[in-house]
């Protein structure tokens, strides 16, 4: 029996025999990877179904964004609690409980009859799934020896990084073939399989007494209040005229005061939920800051592309999902190559290259126009997949590689928290930006439709004549002509807002490039791997 497994006990004779043969390690790997991939795919599987949910539940674009934001925010809240829950209930019990909670919440999502019910169910789903990704990697590191970590983590990382691109494809097929509720029901059979595998193969926890640490409830409460209030501001601010609204002002004050108090509290207690002291390492501070940009840019753009494809290109959900397949394949290939290139070129050079590639992709997407089709999006999405894979793994090594080994877990926790936070904030910010920039562009375009514009009046006269030839009265034809012009203006304003969004993301990647200089060179790669 492998030395990595010698101290573990198993819950069934089958697992005990498998351990003797050595393949139990890969059974464990499959088990935890299945749970993790369910969580990762559910981040993006809803993207292509958002317009269907929006119409079915009578929600606005800003409101339906909470289906994604609520899930991501739940992930953020549960991450600091996972270590305490693990210690309190046991690693195996907690992993199985998380799987069961995720499946039950998925059922509730599929049965939702209103937007508040769906958002509530998504929050529960995020709480159940939020810990599975981190716990999966923790279990893998305890199961495999250091010599085997490369193969285990490469296979696991390949599955996880392709998840966000696979999600829209699967979501599109299920939405078109059945309906949007099946993007949640599909979790049931795979979740049950994962539970059975976990019960069978995961090793039982050591029965020696655990050293229970008190959970930082005050820190968690302050963090939740601060981040939740911030999300309300981002989602509702534009509709409520921002700080002209008393409600928005109250939310802003709550967010600022809560986050300031949270920072002060976390820096002055012995066992904080989020150990902010690790920010004294410049690689952790710079890497965490860059991970916010990375999460906001990549996940936000991934949220925006399906919306653009369906609302502007009139793609079906399945066509939108198929549009993302090249990105998934490119991510998988790049993940394998990146793992081999890190040792030769170092993480910082690869991160810089990935950032430049991603910025170039965003600037390319910023040129979309009414003639843009699926073929025009193919290569930008391929390079987006390459760029994202070139940044994810190297950024982890550059951020954590130079941190003393005993502080890597705390640094890793904060780093993962910022990446999750970046994704949820990015989606909220970009959703608000789309609506705001569309209003700005529409106002600008409307100013050009006036009696003083020969081109505008010629277009209106031509449309009026067209509708009159179809049998409409002069008054009705004029009304239809102005309605048609209004639709054209709305479409052009929407296109210009997407152009702005992608351009801003590209600029963000470029102006944050100097942060790479503060990242570590990944000298302590073993420590970084053990905490990632």
Secondary structure, DSSP 8 states (H G I E B T S, - for coil): --TTTTT-B-SSHHHHHHHHHTTHHHHHHHHHHHHHHHHHHHHHTTGGGHHHHHHHHT--HHHHTHHHHHHHHHHHHHHTTHHHHHHHH-HHHHHHHHHHHHHHHHHHHHT--SHHHHHHHHHHHHHHHTTHHHHHHHHHHHHS-GGGHHHHHHHHHHHHHHHHHHHHHHHHHHHHHT-TTHHHHHHHHHHHHHHHHHHHHS-B---S--------HHHHHHHHHHHHHHHHHHHHTTTTTGGGSHHHHHHHHHHHHHHHHHHHHHTTSSS-SS-GGGGGSHHHHHHHHHHHHHHHHHHHHHHHHHHHHHHTS---HHHHHHHTHHHHHHHHHHHHHHHHHHHHH-HHHHHHHHHHHHHHHHHHHTT--TT--HHHHHHHHHHHHHHHHHHHHHHHHHHHTTS-GGGHHHHHHHHHHHHHHHHHHHHHHHHHHHHHHHHHHHHHHHTT-STT-HHHHHHHHHHHHHHHHTT--HHHHHHHHHHHHHHHHHHHHHHHHHHHHHHHHHHHHHHTGGGGGGS-----HHHHHHH-
